[in-house]
Amino acid sequence: MNDDPKPMNGHRPVGLLHLLHPSLKSADLPALDDLSFDVDDVIARVVQVAAATMPDALTARMLGDEREGSGIAIGEDGLILTIGYVILEAADVTITTDAGIVSPADVVGYDYESGFGLVQATVPLAVSPLGIGDPASLKENDPVLIVSFGGHDNAMTALIVSRRDFAGYWEYMLDDAFFTSPPHPNWSGAAMIGMDGKLMGLGSLFVNDALPGASDLPGNMFIPINLLEPILPAILSRRFRALQQRPWLGLFTA
């Protein structure tokens, strides 16, 4: 997650990519003003999610007892999609919109297999949901817009440098994750937007190996948004994923 992040104001940060991997020399990141959709409209649909846990929460030592990330409006009724670790064991959740509206929120659910978390604002946010796109249409070297809460200072373009599986040491695996570069400094719950202005992925992690074979290329890992639709009814109705439960055995070896 992100500790004391500083806004990245440059919107054409391609120099690092060109230096680190020759295949990206022809890539050009569009400036925000060159995008064909309304960037301000996207920014307005990205909110801040602030959560506080009890001091004795099991995850407080690793994730902190006060957490912040971004969230994305996906429902007219104040339903917000965020990254699950921000709201894990949360006792209090607060949503703040780009227009300054502040609302308490209830935790709806957290899907451990995808990493998606959902919260519901209890006060009208006056924020329309962001359109959902088709991540299957994206390929490597495609530009995307990355937006976290905080206005234009937290909106930047990046490249999809790879699509591949991701396995986390905490018994977590995605079959087809997006890896983008250059990295966004506020990745937790950030929106990855395709060039059609629609939501394609949700920010999860900072990584040092965004491109296979280029271990020094930093970037972010995004969860593809198409994983949400099949599990959304179960999360909304039961607060957990309604699939067959599977046993897990975790081992740490030395």
N, C-alpha and C positions, 0 to 999 in steps of 0.2 A: 504494500500500500504506500501511501504518499505521506512523507513527513516534511512539513514546512515547505510546500512546493512554491516555486516562483513562476509567475506567468511567462510563457514563451510568446514573444511578440512577433518574431519573424515568421512570415507566411510562405517563404520560399527557401526553407533550410535544406537545400539539396546537396550542398557541398560535401557533407559527411558521407552521404550515400555514394557520391561519385568517387570519393577517395577510397572507400572500403570495398566496393565491389564493382568491377568493370562492367558487368551486364546492366548496371543501372545508369550508365553514362548518358543514355538517350532519354532517360526519364525526366520529365519536367513537371514540377508541382504547380498547379494553377494558384493564382492569388485569389483571396476571398472575393474580390470585386469581379473576378472573371467567371465565377460560377453561375450557372444558368438558373439557379433557384434562389429564393430569398433566404440568405443566411440569417438575417435578423429574426425571421419567422421560426427558424430552427432553434436559435438561441433562446427564444421565449418559451420553448417547450421543454427546455432542460432546467431542472431545479436542483437545489441543494438538499441533501439528506443528511441531517445531523442526528446521531444516536448516542445515547448514554446507557451503559449497563450498570448493574449493581457492582460494587467494588470487588465482591467475592465471586464474580462470574468466572467460569472456567476459562473463557477466552480472553479475559481482561489482561492477563500478563503478556500474551502474544500480540493481541490486536489493540490493546488499550481499552480503558473504560469510557472514553469519549472518542467518537469516530465521526468523520465527515467524508462524504463522497457526493457524486452527482446522481441524479435520477432523471427518468424520462417519462413524460406524461403519455400513457397509452390508453387511457379511458377518460370519457367525459366527466366521470364522477369522482375525479381525483385519484384514480389508480395510477401509481407510480412504479415503474420498473427500476430497480437498482441492483448493484452487485451484492450478493447475499452476505458476505462477511462484514459489511458495514452495519447490518441490522441483526447480526447473530447475537442472541441473548440480550437484545435491547429491552430496556425497561421504559425508556422514553424516546420517541422519535419526533423530530420537527422538520417540516418542509418549508423552504423559502423559495419563492419564485423570482424570476428575473425582474418582475415588476415590484417586488418588495412585499408581497403578501406572505404572511407567516401562518402556518397551521400545524397543530399537533397531528400526529398520524398514528394509525394502528398498523402493527405488523400483520400482514395477511398470510405470508408464508415464505419459505425458503426451500428451493429445490436443490438438494445437495449434488445431484448428478450433473446438472447444467451450470450451477452457480448463480442462477437467477434468484433475486429476492423481490418481493412485492410489498408495498405499503399503501395504505389508503388514507388520504387526507380527510380530516373531520370538518374542515372549513372549506367552502368553495374557493378554488384556486383561480378560476377564470383563465384556465390554460387548456387549449384544445389538444387532443392527442396527436402525436407525431405519426405520420403514415408509416406502415411497415413495408419494407421492401423484400426483394428476393435475393438472398446472399449467393444463390447458385449462379447468378449472373456475373459475379465478380471473379476476376482472375488476377494472377500475379502481375505486378507492375501497374495495376489500375490505381488511379488517385482516389482518395477518400477524404472527407472532411471529418475531423475529430473535434467534438464539442463537449466541454465540461462546463459546469456552472461558473459564471463569472464574466459573461459578455464576450466581446471581441478579443479581449486579451487571452481568453481561454479557448479560442477557436483557431485551428490550424489545419493545413492540409498535410497529408502523408501518403506514402505508397504502401500498397499491400506487397510485401516482399516475399511472403510465402504463405501457403495454406497446407497445414499438416496436422497430425494428431498431437495432442499435448497430454502428458501424464505428469501429475503432481505427486509429490511424496506423501501427501495427506490422503491417499486413496481416491484420487480424482482424475478422471480422464475424459477428454473430448476427442471424438473421432476426426473432426474437421474444424480446427481453430484458425482464425486469421492472425497473422503477425504483420504489424505495420512498423514503419520507420520513416522519419525520425520519431523518437518517443515523445509522447505528450506528458508533461510533468504532472498533470492531474488526471490520471487514468482511471481511478476507481469509479466505476459507474458511468464513465463518459460514453457519449453516443458516437458510433461510427456511421457516417452518412454517405450513401452512394451519390454518384453524380446526378441522380434523378431526384435528390432531395429527400430520400426515404431512409428509414432506420435499417441498418444492415447488421449491426453488432453492438455488443455492450462491453465496455472496458473492464478488464479483470486484473492484469498484471503488468509489471515492468519485467523485461527479459533482456539478457545480454547476448542472446543468439537468435535474433529475429530471422536471420537467413541461415539455413543450413550450410555449413562449410565456412561461414564468416563469423567466428566466435566472438569477434569484437564489435559486431554491429548491434547497438542497443535498439530496443523497440518496445512495443506493447503487444500483449495478447488480447484478442477480442473474441467473445463468445458469439457465434452466429445466431441471429435473431430467430431463424426458422425453428430453433429448438423450443421456442416458447409456446407456439400455438397448440401442439399436441398435449402439453401438460397444464396449460392455463386453466381449463375447467376444474381439474383436480385440485390445483392449488387454491382456487377461489372457493371451492365447496368444502374441502376437507383439510386445508392447511398443510397438506403433505402430498407427495407424488403418489398417485393411485396406481402403481405398478407392483408387480410381484416383488416382495422383499427378498434380498439376497444376503447370505452371510458374508462377512468380511473377516479376514485374518490379516492383521498388520504385523510386519516384522521390520525391525531396525537391525542391520547387521554391521559388524565392524571387523 
